[in-house]
């Protein structure tokens, strides 16, 4: 972490903790001592676990709750009301496993995710969703731009870079991030009708 930090000039140093465990407080302390200023809690299930994480951070870093269990998702409203939570992120792959659904794309196009994202957006917290590949990558089973359009449809303000982003790496990272941001910006300029059409295309691809 200290080595990564030397290369950051504007970005926050971000780390994902382990899920709730007996040593989480000391883990948080170690990460913050190493200069981490944005922390994500994965795979929690209860409001109490999320509260304990926020208490452990104690305002020393940005806190992100990664919702990736069905139990946590159904408590989204209560999670948004925890003082000190800075962002809610929906992790699609583990969430689909928890829900018993076939793929994370089924979660992405679901009415449930719409409902959960609406709760977060209405609370005023940033709402992040899943992970994204490189812009305009049509070599994937699901074209990346269809996924980007879903972020706009859900009014998501963030996402992670997925493994697919680095599938075959012969690209300049800075250039690819710039292209990705531009593609996302273009999606956010789409009308609600266009975004619904993008969702329908994705549903049809999933069905096939």
TAKA-V953725 format. One record per residue. RES is the residue in three letters. PSI is psi in degrees with one decimal (* if undefined). OMEGA is omega in whole degrees, 0 to 359 (999 if undefined). NEAR is the number of other C-alpha atoms within 12 Angstrom. Layout:
RES,PSI,OMEGA,NEAR  RES,PSI,OMEGA,NEAR
//
This chain:
UNK,-46.1,177,20  UNK,-35.1,179,18  UNK,-42.0,178,11  UNK,-41.1,184,16  UNK,-32.0,182,20  UNK,-19.6,182,15  UNK,-3.6,183,12  UNK,128.3,180,16  UNK,-33.1,178,9  UNK,-31.8,184,9  UNK,155.4,174,13  UNK,146.3,174,21  UNK,117.1,190,27  UNK,139.5,175,26  UNK,146.6,173,30  UNK,124.4,178,29  UNK,175.4,166,32  UNK,161.4,175,22  UNK,168.9,180,28  UNK,129.7,180,30  UNK,170.8,186,19  UNK,-23.4,183,14  UNK,13.1,186,16  UNK,-40.8,181,28  UNK,-45.4,180,24  UNK,-33.0,177,18  UNK,-44.6,177,25  UNK,-45.3,180,38  UNK,-42.8,180,24  UNK,-43.5,181,21  UNK,-43.7,179,29  UNK,-37.8,178,31  UNK,-26.7,179,17  UNK,6.6,175,21  UNK,4.4,179,24  UNK,130.8,179,32  UNK,16.3,169,31  UNK,121.0,185,29  UNK,136.5,179,40  UNK,134.2,175,39  UNK,116.6,179,43  UNK,165.7,165,33  UNK,44.7,173,34  UNK,166.3,183,36  UNK,-22.6,188,27  UNK,159.6,176,29  UNK,-36.3,180,27  UNK,-40.7,178,17  UNK,-41.2,178,27  UNK,-41.2,178,39  UNK,-41.7,179,27  UNK,-38.7,177,29  UNK,-48.3,179,45  UNK,-40.5,178,34  UNK,-39.0,180,22  UNK,-38.9,179,31  UNK,-40.2,174,35  UNK,35.5,177,21  UNK,4.4,183,21  UNK,-9.9,180,23  UNK,162.4,175,31  UNK,136.2,182,30  UNK,131.2,179,42  UNK,125.2,176,42  UNK,120.3,179,48  UNK,103.0,180,46  UNK,113.2,180,45  UNK,22.9,170,35  UNK,148.8,181,30  UNK,-36.9,181,30  UNK,-42.8,179,19  UNK,-39.8,182,34  UNK,-39.1,181,39  UNK,-7.9,177,25  UNK,20.1,185,27  UNK,-44.3,182,39  UNK,-42.8,180,24  UNK,-35.6,178,23  UNK,-38.0,179,39  UNK,-23.2,183,37  UNK,0.1,178,23  UNK,119.2,178,28  UNK,133.9,179,22  UNK,-9.4,174,26  UNK,129.5,184,40  UNK,-21.5,183,32  UNK,148.7,174,38  UNK,130.7,181,47  UNK,131.8,178,44  UNK,116.3,178,47  UNK,112.0,194,39  UNK,-36.5,187,39  UNK,-52.6,178,28  UNK,-30.6,178,27  UNK,-40.4,179,37  UNK,-33.6,176,28  UNK,-42.3,179,20  UNK,-35.6,181,24  UNK,-16.0,182,24  UNK,26.6,181,16  UNK,161.6,190,19  UNK,-44.4,183,18  UNK,165.0,177,22  UNK,-19.6,176,28  UNK,-29.6,175,36  UNK,-36.1,176,29  UNK,-42.0,185,40  UNK,-34.4,182,42  UNK,7.1,187,38  UNK,154.5,173,27  UNK,-29.1,179,15  UNK,-45.4,181,23  UNK,-36.7,175,40  UNK,-47.3,182,27  UNK,-45.5,181,22  UNK,-41.7,179,35  UNK,-37.1,177,42  UNK,-39.6,179,25  UNK,-45.3,181,28  UNK,-47.0,181,36  UNK,-39.0,180,25  UNK,-24.1,178,19  UNK,-16.4,182,23  UNK,-3.4,178,20  UNK,150.1,172,31  UNK,140.2,181,29  UNK,117.2,179,38  UNK,151.9,185,37  UNK,124.7,166,45  UNK,-149.0,179,38  UNK,158.4,184,28  UNK,151.0,174,40  UNK,-168.3,179,36  UNK,146.6,177,41  UNK,143.6,174,34  UNK,26.9,179,25  UNK,101.0,181,25  UNK,6.6,178,16  UNK,-11.4,181,16  UNK,155.9,176,22  UNK,-35.8,173,17  UNK,115.5,180,30  UNK,136.3,186,26  UNK,-33.0,183,31  UNK,-27.0,175,35  UNK,-35.5,177,39  UNK,-43.0,180,46  UNK,-38.2,180,44  UNK,-30.6,179,40  UNK,-32.7,177,45  UNK,-40.6,178,41  UNK,-41.9,180,36  UNK,-36.8,181,35  UNK,-3.3,184,39  UNK,40.8,178,35  UNK,140.8,182,39  UNK,2.4,181,29  UNK,166.6,177,30  UNK,165.3,174,32  UNK,162.4,171,30  UNK,122.7,184,24  UNK,170.6,176,20  UNK,-31.1,180,15  UNK,-25.1,179,22  UNK,-31.9,184,28  UNK,22.4,187,20  UNK,-49.2,176,16  UNK,100.6,195,14  UNK,101.7,170,13  UNK,37.6,185,11  UNK,160.7,174,14  UNK,123.3,186,14  UNK,-46.2,181,15  UNK,-42.2,179,11  UNK,-43.2,182,14  UNK,-36.9,178,23  UNK,-39.9,178,21  UNK,-44.1,178,15  UNK,-39.0,180,22  UNK,-44.0,179,30  UNK,-38.1,178,27  UNK,-40.7,179,19  UNK,-40.4,177,28  UNK,-41.7,178,33  UNK,-40.7,178,22  UNK,-40.0,179,21  UNK,-38.9,181,30  UNK,-11.4,175,24  UNK,-7.7,180,17  UNK,152.2,175,22  UNK,166.8,179,15  UNK,-33.2,178,18  UNK,-44.5,179,13  UNK,-40.4,180,20  UNK,-35.8,176,28  UNK,-36.8,178,22  UNK,-38.2,178,19  UNK,-39.1,177,29  UNK,-43.2,180,33  UNK,-41.5,177,23  UNK,-42.7,180,23  UNK,-41.8,178,29  UNK,-42.7,180,23  UNK,-39.0,177,16  UNK,-41.1,178,19  UNK,-43.5,181,23  UNK,-32.2,180,14  UNK,*,999,9
//
